[in-house]
Amino acid sequence: MTDTLTHGLEITDAAKAELRRHIESADISDLGEGEKLRLRVEIKVGGCAGFQYLPFVLTPELREDDLIKDFDGVEVVVDSMTAPYITGATFDFVDTFQKRSFEIDNPNSQGSCACGSSFS
């Protein structure tokens, strides 16, 4: 893994602010020296439409095939299998009366299943 390799996922200012809030309020007492939390965005083969996003997690873990992108101190990691599927996508935070959640707007997606949990 090298931090010179990046991915093509972008994040909005709203997502960056909310991620920063989560990172700053997280209990990091069990992190080793030099470790920090970063967002992992990952997909897997599955679901009725072909692919699905794994739950978004903050993790200090870095894998050998991870690609890292820094957004003003908020790092986002994507594994090499996921990277081609999310290039050009935007990670956003939606905060409305009806919902409060992180979402991905992915122009590479050709469709989704009826329940909305997977995409093709």
N, C-alpha and C positions, 0 to 999 in steps of 0.2 A: 504494500500500500504506500502510495506517495501522495503528499498533499498538493502536488503540482497538477494532478489530474482532477478535472472538475466535470460536472454534469450540466445539462441544459434546463433543469427545473428552475423557475423563478418564484419568488415569494413577494406578496404584497406588503405594503407598510403595515397594514392591520395585522397580518399574520406574524410579521417580524416582531411587532410590539407585544402581541399576546404570547408568542414563544418566549420572548425575553422575560415577560412577567412570570411565566411558569418556571423558567430556568432559575431566576433570582429567588423564587419562593420555595424551590425544591430543597429537600434535605440532602445535602452532599457530604455528610459526615463520613460516609463509607467509601468515598472516592479516594483513590491514591493520589500521590503528589503528581501534579501536571495533568491529571485527568479532568475533563469537563464534560458537561452534558451537551448533546447535540441532537437534533431531530433526525430520525431515520425514516425515510420514505422507501417503501418496498412493495413490490407486487409479487404475486405468485400465480402460477397456472391453476385455474380452478373456477368455480362458480358456473352458473349456467350460460354465461356469455363468453367465457374463455379465460379472463384474468380478473383478479380482485386485489384491491389494496389491502395490505396487512394493516393492523391498527397502527396509527402514528404513535411513536414512542420517543421519549427523551432517553438517551443512553450514552454512556461513556465509551461503549464498545466500538472498536474499529476493526474491520475485517480486511483481509489481504486485498480483496477486489473492490473495496469501497472507493468511491469518488466523492470528494469533499468540495463544498462551495461555501464561502464565508459571506454572510450578509451583515456587514457592520457588527461583527462580533457574535452573530447567531449562525452557527454552522449547521448545514444540512448535508447528510450523507445518503448516498444512493449506491447500491451495489451495481456491479457491471451488467448484470442481467436485466435489471430494472431500467437503467439509464436510457436505452434507445426508445423505450415505451413512454417516457415522461419528458423527453426533450421537447421544449416549446410549451410545456404545461405550466400552469400557475397555481401555486399553493396559496390559499386565501383563508382568512378567518371571517366568518359571517356572524354578526351579532345583531339579531333583530328580535322583535317581540315574540316571534314564533320559534326561533331556534338560535342556538349559539354553538357553532361548530367550525372545525377546520374542514376545508373542502379543496378538491383539486379540479380545476378546469383544464381538461386534457383534449386538445384539438386532434390528437392522434387516435382518440377513441372513435370507433365507427358506430357504436351503439352500446346499449346497456340492457340488462335483463329487466323484467317487469318490476322486480323488487328493488332495483337500483343498487344492489350490492356487488355486481360484477360488470365488466365491460369487455368489449372486443376491439 
